[in-house]
Amino acid sequence: MSDDHDDHTESTEHAEQMPPADMFADIFSHQADLSRFYREQRFDGFYSWEPIDRCTMWTRAIIHECCELDNELNWKPWKNPRALEETRAARLDEMADILHFVVQLALDQGFSATDLYTAYLRKNAENRERQRSDPRYQSGRD
């Protein structure tokens, strides 16, 4: 077996171990490794494109994965709903797919785990401040 296969096996086994201290950075590292693996395996394929040229593909993939998640959330009122316990594994997998594409999109734009984490904290604070300070977001409480 090739070293690439061994790396993939280690990544799969890693998921069953204790999580690393910095799970977000670890996700970015795993995704970067997977991207390298794809480039090596399909040297003339999609991953051979310039990273920025792949970004629109990632945004579309995110949208489609969100639709797949939506299908597991019983959004169709004309269908008999399935118990959420039945769809838990599928919902989790769809969310992992979404994360996969979000992280690859970040990497292809030159963003690190730290960059995205910092942007998230900034936007989180902005959203909290908007809720606190904008009367249109206030409940009827005094």
C-alpha positions in Angstrom: 0.0 0.0 0.0 1.1 3.5 -0.6 2.0 6.1 2.0 -1.1 8.1 1.0 -3.3 5.2 2.0 -1.5 4.9 5.3 -2.0 8.6 5.9 -5.7 8.2 5.2 -6.0 5.2 7.5 -4.2 7.1 10.3 -6.7 10.0 9.8 -9.6 7.6 10.1 -8.2 5.9 13.2 -7.5 9.4 14.6 -11.2 10.1 14.7 -11.7 7.3 17.2 -9.0 8.6 19.6 -9.3 11.5 22.1 -9.7 14.8 20.3 -6.7 17.1 20.0 -6.5 20.2 22.1 -7.2 22.4 19.1 -9.9 20.5 17.2 -10.4 23.4 14.7 -6.8 23.6 13.7 -6.7 19.8 13.5 -9.7 19.9 11.1 -7.8 22.4 8.9 -4.7 20.2 9.0 -6.7 17.1 8.0 -8.4 19.0 5.1 -5.1 20.3 3.8 -3.7 16.8 3.9 -6.8 15.5 2.0 -6.4 18.2 -0.6 -2.7 17.2 -1.1 -3.8 13.6 -1.4 -6.4 14.5 -4.1 -3.8 16.5 -6.0 -1.4 13.6 -6.0 -4.0 11.1 -7.0 -5.6 13.2 -9.7 -2.8 15.4 -10.7 -4.7 16.7 -13.8 -8.1 16.8 -12.1 -10.1 19.5 -10.3 -7.5 19.9 -7.5 -4.9 20.9 -10.1 -6.8 24.1 -10.7 -5.6 27.2 -8.9 -7.1 27.3 -5.4 -9.1 30.5 -6.0 -10.6 29.0 -9.2 -12.1 26.2 -7.1 -13.9 28.5 -4.7 -17.2 28.8 -6.6 -17.3 25.0 -6.8 -17.0 24.9 -3.0 -19.8 27.4 -2.4 -22.1 25.4 -4.7 -21.1 22.2 -2.9 -21.9 23.8 0.5 -25.4 24.8 -0.9 -26.1 21.3 -2.1 -24.9 19.7 1.1 -27.2 22.1 3.0 -30.1 20.9 0.8 -29.1 17.3 1.6 -29.2 18.2 5.3 -32.5 19.9 4.8 -33.9 16.6 3.4 -33.1 15.0 6.7 -34.9 17.7 8.7 -38.4 16.8 7.5 -39.0 20.1 5.7 -41.5 18.6 3.3 -44.9 18.9 4.8 -46.4 16.6 2.2 -44.3 13.7 3.4 -44.6 11.7 6.5 -41.8 12.9 8.8 -39.2 10.5 10.1 -38.2 10.6 13.7 -35.1 12.8 14.2 -33.4 9.9 16.1 -33.6 7.9 12.8 -31.8 10.7 10.8 -29.2 11.6 13.4 -26.3 9.9 11.7 -27.3 11.2 8.3 -27.7 14.7 9.6 -24.3 14.5 11.3 -22.7 13.3 8.1 -24.2 16.1 6.0 -22.9 18.6 8.6 -19.5 17.1 8.3 -19.7 17.4 4.5 -20.6 21.0 4.9 -17.7 21.6 7.2 -15.4 19.8 4.8 -16.3 22.2 2.0 -16.2 25.3 4.3 -12.7 24.5 5.5 -11.5 23.8 1.9 -13.0 27.1 0.8 -11.2 28.8 3.6 -7.9 27.1 2.7 -8.3 27.9 -1.0 -8.6 31.5 -0.1 -5.5 31.4 2.0 -7.3 31.6 5.3 -6.1 29.6 8.3 -8.0 28.1 11.2 -6.9 31.1 13.3 -8.1 33.5 10.6 -11.6 31.9 10.5 -11.7 31.6 14.3 -10.9 35.3 14.7 -13.4 36.3 12.1 -16.0 34.1 13.8 -15.4 35.8 17.2 -15.6 39.3 15.6 -18.9 38.5 13.9 -20.2 36.8 17.0 -19.5 39.9 19.0 -21.1 42.1 16.3 -24.2 39.9 16.3 -24.5 40.1 20.1 -24.0 43.8 20.1 -26.7 44.2 17.4 -29.1 42.2 19.6 -28.3 44.3 22.6 -28.3 47.7 21.1 -30.8 47.7 18.2 -34.4 48.2 19.5 -35.7 46.2 16.5 -34.1 43.1 18.0 -35.3 43.7 21.5 -38.2 41.8 23.0 -41.0 43.6 24.7 -39.1 43.5 28.0 -38.0 46.7 29.7 
